[in-house]
Amino acid sequence: MTNEQRRCVAARLLAASIVGVFFYVLFQYMPDFARAIILLIAVVVIWWDRDFPRRASPSYATALFWFPIVLGLFCGVAWKITGGEVWVRIGLACICVRAAYRVIDRASGLAF
C-alpha cells in the first residue's frame, strides 16, 4: 500500500471510531423501541444490494468491511454470556457503523 492509501485507511478508521462513539452514546439514552427501529434500518441498508463483499475493483480497506461485523457478532456473544447492557450498545454501534460505510460507499463510489 502506498502512503496515500494508508492515510486514507487511517482517516476512515478515525471517522468510523467517531461515528461508533456517537452511536454508543446515543444508544444509552434511547428507548428499546427506537433502538429496534434504528437496527432494522441499518440491517436493510447493509443488505439492500445483496452483494456482500463482492467488488469489481480491488479494495484496500476490506478490514473496514469485516471489522464492524466481527466485532458486532463478538458483542452479541458476550452479551448472551454476561447479560451486560454495554455489549448491546457496542454491537448496535458496530452495525450502524457498517451501515454508514454502505451509505458512504454508494454515495461516493469508494470501495469499503
C-alpha positions as CSV (number, residue, x, y, z in Angstrom):
1,M,0.0,0.0,0.0
2,T,1.2,3.5,-0.8
3,N,1.3,6.3,1.8
4,E,-1.8,7.8,0.2
5,Q,-3.8,4.6,0.7
6,R,-2.5,4.3,4.3
7,R,-3.6,7.8,5.1
8,C,-7.0,7.1,3.5
9,V,-7.5,3.9,5.6
10,A,-6.3,5.7,8.7
11,A,-8.8,8.6,8.1
12,R,-11.6,6.1,7.5
13,L,-10.7,4.3,10.8
14,L,-10.8,7.5,12.7
15,A,-14.1,8.5,11.1
16,A,-15.5,5.1,12.0
17,S,-14.4,5.4,15.6
18,I,-16.0,8.8,15.9
19,V,-19.3,7.5,14.4
20,G,-19.1,4.4,16.6
21,V,-18.7,6.5,19.8
22,F,-21.6,8.8,18.7
23,F,-23.9,5.8,18.3
24,Y,-22.7,4.2,21.5
25,V,-23.5,7.4,23.5
26,L,-26.8,7.9,21.6
27,F,-28.0,4.4,22.4
28,Q,-27.5,5.0,26.2
29,Y,-30.4,7.4,26.3
30,M,-32.6,5.8,23.7
31,P,-35.6,3.5,24.5
32,D,-35.6,0.0,23.3
33,F,-38.3,0.6,20.6
34,A,-36.2,3.3,19.0
35,R,-33.1,1.0,19.1
36,A,-35.1,-1.7,17.3
37,I,-36.1,0.7,14.5
38,I,-32.6,2.0,14.0
39,L,-31.3,-1.6,14.0
40,L,-33.9,-2.5,11.4
41,I,-33.0,0.4,9.2
42,A,-29.2,-0.3,9.5
43,V,-29.7,-4.0,8.5
44,V,-31.8,-3.0,5.5
45,V,-29.1,-0.5,4.4
46,I,-26.4,-3.2,4.8
47,W,-28.2,-5.9,2.9
48,W,-30.0,-3.8,0.2
49,D,-27.8,-4.6,-2.7
50,R,-27.1,-8.3,-1.8
51,D,-23.5,-8.0,-3.0
52,F,-22.0,-8.9,0.4
53,P,-18.2,-8.2,-0.1
54,R,-18.2,-8.6,-4.0
55,R,-16.4,-5.9,-5.8
56,A,-15.4,-5.2,-9.4
57,S,-12.4,-3.1,-8.4
58,P,-9.8,-4.0,-5.8
59,S,-10.4,-2.7,-2.3
60,Y,-7.6,-2.0,0.1
61,A,-10.0,-1.5,3.0
62,T,-11.5,-4.9,3.3
63,A,-10.8,-4.9,7.0
64,L,-13.1,-1.9,7.3
65,F,-15.9,-4.1,5.9
66,W,-15.3,-7.1,8.2
67,F,-14.2,-5.4,11.4
68,P,-17.6,-4.0,12.4
69,I,-19.4,-7.2,11.5
70,V,-17.0,-9.4,13.5
71,L,-16.9,-7.0,16.5
72,G,-20.8,-6.8,16.4
73,L,-21.0,-10.6,16.4
74,F,-18.5,-10.9,19.3
75,C,-20.5,-8.3,21.3
76,G,-23.7,-10.4,20.7
77,V,-22.0,-13.5,22.0
78,A,-20.5,-11.6,25.0
79,W,-24.0,-10.1,25.7
80,K,-25.6,-13.6,25.8
81,I,-22.9,-14.8,28.2
82,T,-22.7,-11.9,30.5
83,G,-26.1,-10.2,30.1
84,G,-24.4,-6.8,30.2
85,E,-26.1,-3.8,28.6
86,V,-22.8,-2.4,27.4
87,W,-22.4,-5.2,24.9
88,V,-25.7,-4.5,23.3
89,R,-24.8,-0.8,22.8
90,I,-21.4,-1.7,21.3
91,G,-22.9,-4.3,19.0
92,L,-25.6,-1.9,17.8
93,A,-23.0,0.8,17.2
94,C,-21.0,-1.6,15.1
95,I,-24.0,-2.4,13.0
96,C,-24.7,1.3,12.5
97,V,-21.1,1.9,11.6
98,R,-21.3,-0.8,8.9
99,A,-24.5,0.8,7.6
100,A,-22.7,4.2,7.4
101,Y,-19.9,2.5,5.4
102,R,-22.5,1.2,2.9
103,V,-24.2,4.7,2.6
104,I,-20.8,6.4,2.0
105,D,-19.8,3.6,-0.4
106,R,-22.9,4.1,-2.5
107,A,-22.9,7.9,-2.4
108,S,-19.3,8.4,-3.3
109,G,-18.2,5.3,-5.1
110,L,-15.5,4.5,-2.5
111,A,-14.6,0.8,-2.1
112,F,-15.1,-0.4,1.5
